[in-house]
Amino acid sequence: MSTTVPKNVKPSGGLVEPFLAGIPTQPAAASVETLKPRSWSFVDRATGKRQTVTCMPGCVADHSGDMASPTFRDDIWCYQEPESLTLPINVNGEPEEFRVLGVMVNVNPFDRQVSQRLPHADVEVVDDHWIEGLDPDGLETVINSLAQRLDRLRGVQAELVALRAEYRKQAQA
């Protein structure tokens, strides 16, 4: 490992020229603003009172409809951009693309279940079939379960490679 200092670094640690052009050394002001939770208010349809809500960091929900008209408290929720993957799954004789192993972090600030009032994860196992309301320990349990299945799939894949090689050998004999 070299201990020489690159030519573009000043002894004070500052850069003479951009070290990696295109990568800012500090976040731009706009990206800092997007990290700040949004605060907004709505009229509670049940009580008629104005309620203030602060979104969780990273919330991408469009709350304009909630702000524009009276809304039931239970209908307020924040979520981060969901992530998903699709795979061709055969349900009725023809493979079709289904979402699998999607994950979404969300919070329901007025939920009757207190645990839902904190950020939690929902895992979409397959196309609209969810494991919901996972706290960090619950999500870790799902991850560990899937990791065990993934290890098994890797074992089956290695076995499949060996079986195909043996099958080819027999076919050529």
Buried (B, 14 or more C-beta within 10 A) or exposed (E): EEEEEEEEEEEEEEEEEEEEEEEEEEEEEEEEEEEEEBEBEBBBEEEEEEBEBEBBBBBEBEBEEBEEEEBEBEEBBBBBEBEEEEEEEEEEEEEEEBBBBBBBBBBBBBBEEEEBEEBBBBBBBBBEEEBEBBEEEBBEEBEEEEEEEEEEEEEEEEEEEEEEEEEEEEEEE
